[in-house]
Amino acid sequence: MNKFYKKISLLFLGGCVLSACKKESKEEAVVFPLTFHMEGQEITPGVRLFTKDGEINDPGKIANFVKYHYYFQIPPITSNTKFPFLSFSSKNQAEFLYDSSQPLLDVVKKNNRFLFTSTKEKIWGDQGATKGLFKHQHLRKIPNYELYYRKEMSVAYGDYKMLKFPHVRYFISRRIGNNIIEAHGNINNEINELFISTLRDNDTLAYTTYNTIGISVNNTSN
């Protein structure tokens, strides 16, 4: 009986090693540099609006809020706007081509998720209004100041043929000390749902989401 189980264990182990080798061989077959073109968008309709009491679902209140915040209107991408926007120089490094000021990005791939982190830090200027708002943040506090150094982070899901980049258009108003701090923008990231529970009196969070689609223009075998 012990010999039987030993044989089964060896077969299972061999299968795992073979599977890992196939996966590694598959990824090694990707030819770098690898460029992605912007191909379109997937829109999630509607704006989500939150206060300390939870989510506001009243369409009238949401419409009234959106009326004064034009950046929740997302311009569509058409077939005439395809352009190269991301290039992998290797599986560990990439750069966004639409912004020449962007530094190189370190890439960490885990299953179907790609995390991009800038190799340089910048001073974070919103004084903490969005601290903790996004799932992917790289912050380092500046000693003796209520400011941080930040490395830009982006995320995508997919593979070396097609990637979906989640975007968040957001507005946040928070009381920080004795001040009301507002911040808004459009970021390739994801909302940290746990942040909502930190909203206090007079705080407001609103956001809408969409995906941009990137297609590889290089031939790969995966």
C-alpha positions as CSV (number, residue, x, y, z in Angstrom):
1,M,0.0,0.0,0.0
2,N,2.8,2.4,0.9
3,K,4.5,1.7,-2.5
4,F,1.2,2.5,-4.2
5,Y,0.9,5.9,-2.5
6,K,4.5,6.7,-3.2
7,K,4.0,5.9,-6.9
8,I,0.9,8.2,-7.0
9,S,2.8,11.0,-5.3
10,L,5.7,10.8,-7.8
11,L,3.3,10.9,-10.7
12,F,1.5,13.9,-9.2
13,L,4.8,15.7,-8.6
14,G,5.9,14.9,-12.1
15,G,2.7,16.3,-13.5
16,C,3.2,19.6,-11.5
17,V,6.7,20.0,-12.8
18,L,5.7,19.3,-16.4
19,S,2.8,21.9,-16.1
20,A,5.2,24.5,-14.6
21,C,7.7,23.9,-17.4
22,K,5.0,24.3,-20.1
23,K,3.8,27.6,-18.5
24,E,7.4,28.9,-18.3
25,S,8.1,27.8,-21.9
26,K,4.9,29.6,-23.0
27,E,5.9,32.9,-21.4
28,E,9.5,32.7,-22.6
29,A,8.2,32.5,-26.1
30,V,6.9,36.1,-26.0
31,V,9.1,38.3,-28.2
32,F,10.3,41.6,-26.7
33,P,10.0,44.5,-27.2
34,L,6.3,44.2,-27.2
35,T,4.0,47.1,-28.1
36,F,0.3,47.5,-27.3
37,H,-2.2,49.7,-29.2
38,M,-5.2,51.3,-27.7
39,E,-8.2,49.6,-29.2
40,G,-11.3,51.0,-27.3
41,Q,-13.2,51.2,-24.1
42,E,-15.6,49.2,-21.9
43,I,-17.9,51.7,-20.1
44,T,-19.5,51.0,-16.8
45,P,-22.5,53.3,-16.8
46,G,-23.4,55.6,-13.8
47,V,-21.6,57.3,-11.0
48,R,-21.4,55.9,-7.5
49,L,-21.8,58.5,-4.7
50,F,-20.9,58.0,-1.0
51,T,-21.0,59.8,2.3
52,K,-20.3,58.6,5.8
53,D,-23.8,57.2,5.8
54,G,-23.1,54.9,2.9
55,E,-24.0,54.9,-0.8
56,I,-26.5,57.4,-2.2
57,N,-28.8,55.7,-4.7
58,D,-31.2,58.5,-5.4
59,P,-30.9,59.2,-9.2
60,G,-31.9,62.8,-8.7
61,K,-29.2,63.5,-6.1
62,I,-26.6,61.7,-8.3
63,A,-27.6,63.7,-11.4
64,N,-27.4,67.0,-9.5
65,F,-23.9,66.1,-8.3
66,V,-22.7,65.0,-11.8
67,K,-24.1,68.3,-13.3
68,Y,-21.5,70.2,-11.4
69,H,-18.6,67.8,-12.0
70,Y,-18.0,67.6,-15.8
71,Y,-15.1,65.2,-15.6
72,F,-17.5,62.3,-15.0
73,Q,-18.4,62.6,-18.7
74,I,-16.1,60.0,-20.4
75,P,-15.2,60.7,-24.0
76,P,-15.5,57.6,-26.2
77,I,-12.5,56.2,-28.0
78,T,-13.3,55.4,-31.7
79,S,-11.5,53.3,-34.3
80,N,-9.7,56.5,-35.5
81,T,-7.9,57.0,-32.2
82,K,-5.8,53.8,-32.1
83,F,-2.3,54.5,-31.2
84,P,0.7,52.8,-29.6
85,F,0.6,53.5,-25.9
86,L,2.6,50.8,-24.0
87,S,5.8,49.0,-24.7
88,F,7.4,46.1,-22.8
89,S,11.2,46.1,-23.2
90,S,11.2,42.9,-21.2
91,K,8.8,41.0,-18.9
92,N,10.1,43.1,-16.0
93,Q,10.1,46.6,-17.5
94,A,7.8,48.7,-19.6
95,E,6.9,52.3,-20.5
96,F,3.9,54.3,-21.5
97,L,4.6,55.8,-24.9
98,Y,2.0,58.6,-24.8
99,D,4.0,60.6,-22.2
100,S,7.7,61.1,-22.8
101,S,8.1,62.5,-19.2
102,Q,7.0,59.1,-17.7
103,P,9.9,57.1,-16.3
104,L,10.4,53.5,-16.9
105,L,8.1,51.2,-15.1
106,D,8.9,48.0,-13.1
107,V,6.5,45.2,-14.0
108,V,5.3,42.4,-11.7
109,K,3.0,39.8,-13.3
110,K,1.0,37.5,-11.1
111,N,-1.4,35.2,-13.0
112,N,-3.4,37.6,-15.2
113,R,-2.6,40.8,-13.3
114,F,0.2,43.2,-14.3
115,L,1.3,45.8,-11.8
116,F,3.3,48.7,-13.2
117,T,5.3,50.9,-10.7
118,S,7.4,53.9,-11.8
119,T,11.1,53.8,-11.0
120,K,11.1,57.4,-9.8
121,E,9.4,59.1,-6.9
122,K,7.4,62.4,-7.0
123,I,6.1,64.6,-4.2
124,W,2.5,63.8,-3.6
125,G,0.5,67.1,-3.5
126,D,-3.1,66.4,-2.4
127,Q,-2.1,66.3,1.3
128,G,-3.7,63.0,2.0
129,A,-7.2,63.3,0.5
130,T,-6.7,60.1,-1.5
131,K,-4.5,58.2,0.8
132,G,-5.9,54.7,0.9
133,L,-8.5,55.3,-1.8
134,F,-6.9,53.1,-4.4
135,K,-5.9,49.5,-4.2
136,H,-2.4,50.1,-5.6
137,Q,-0.4,52.9,-4.0
138,H,3.3,53.3,-3.2
139,L,3.8,56.1,-0.7
140,R,6.7,57.1,1.5
141,K,6.1,59.9,4.1
142,I,8.4,62.9,4.1
143,P,9.8,63.3,7.6
144,N,8.3,66.3,9.5
145,Y,5.8,67.2,6.8
146,E,2.3,66.1,6.0
147,L,3.5,65.1,2.5
148,Y,4.6,61.9,0.8
149,Y,6.8,60.7,-1.9
150,R,4.8,58.7,-4.4
151,K,5.6,56.2,-7.1
152,E,3.0,56.1,-9.8
153,M,1.2,52.7,-10.0
154,S,-1.0,51.3,-12.7
155,V,-2.7,47.9,-13.2
156,A,-3.9,45.8,-16.1
157,Y,-5.5,42.4,-16.5
158,G,-5.0,39.9,-19.3
159,D,-2.0,38.5,-21.1
160,Y,0.6,39.5,-23.7
161,K,-2.0,39.5,-26.4
162,M,-4.7,41.7,-24.8
163,L,-4.8,43.8,-21.7
164,K,-7.6,45.6,-19.9
165,F,-6.7,48.7,-17.9
166,P,-9.2,49.6,-15.2
167,H,-9.7,53.4,-14.8
168,V,-11.3,55.4,-12.1
169,R,-12.7,59.0,-12.5
170,Y,-13.1,60.2,-9.0
171,F,-14.0,63.2,-6.8
172,I,-13.1,63.2,-3.0
173,S,-13.7,65.9,-0.4
174,R,-12.4,65.2,3.0
175,R,-11.7,67.1,6.3
176,I,-8.0,66.8,7.0
177,G,-7.3,68.5,10.3
178,N,-9.0,72.0,10.1
179,N,-9.1,72.0,6.3
180,I,-11.4,70.7,3.7
181,I,-9.3,69.0,1.0
182,E,-10.6,68.2,-2.4
183,A,-9.1,66.1,-5.1
184,H,-10.3,64.7,-8.4
185,G,-8.8,63.0,-11.4
186,N,-8.7,60.1,-13.8
187,I,-6.4,57.2,-12.8
188,N,-5.5,53.8,-14.0
189,N,-6.1,52.0,-10.8
190,E,-8.9,50.4,-8.7
191,I,-11.0,51.6,-5.8
192,N,-10.2,50.2,-2.4
193,E,-13.7,49.5,-1.0
194,L,-12.4,49.6,2.6
195,F,-11.7,53.3,2.2
196,I,-15.5,54.0,2.1
197,S,-15.8,53.1,5.8
198,T,-13.3,55.9,6.7
199,L,-15.6,58.7,5.4
200,R,-16.7,61.1,8.1
201,D,-19.0,64.1,8.5
202,N,-19.1,66.3,5.4
203,D,-16.9,63.9,3.4
204,T,-18.0,63.0,-0.1
205,L,-16.7,60.3,-2.5
206,A,-17.9,59.9,-6.1
207,Y,-16.4,57.8,-8.8
208,T,-17.2,56.0,-12.1
209,T,-15.1,53.3,-13.8
210,Y,-14.3,52.0,-17.3
211,N,-11.7,49.8,-19.0
212,T,-9.4,50.7,-21.8
213,I,-8.4,47.9,-24.1
214,G,-4.9,47.3,-25.3
215,I,-4.0,44.8,-28.1
216,S,-0.5,43.6,-28.8
217,V,0.7,44.4,-32.4
218,N,3.5,41.8,-32.1
219,N,3.2,38.1,-32.7
220,T,3.3,35.9,-29.6
221,S,2.7,32.3,-29.1
222,N,0.7,32.4,-25.8
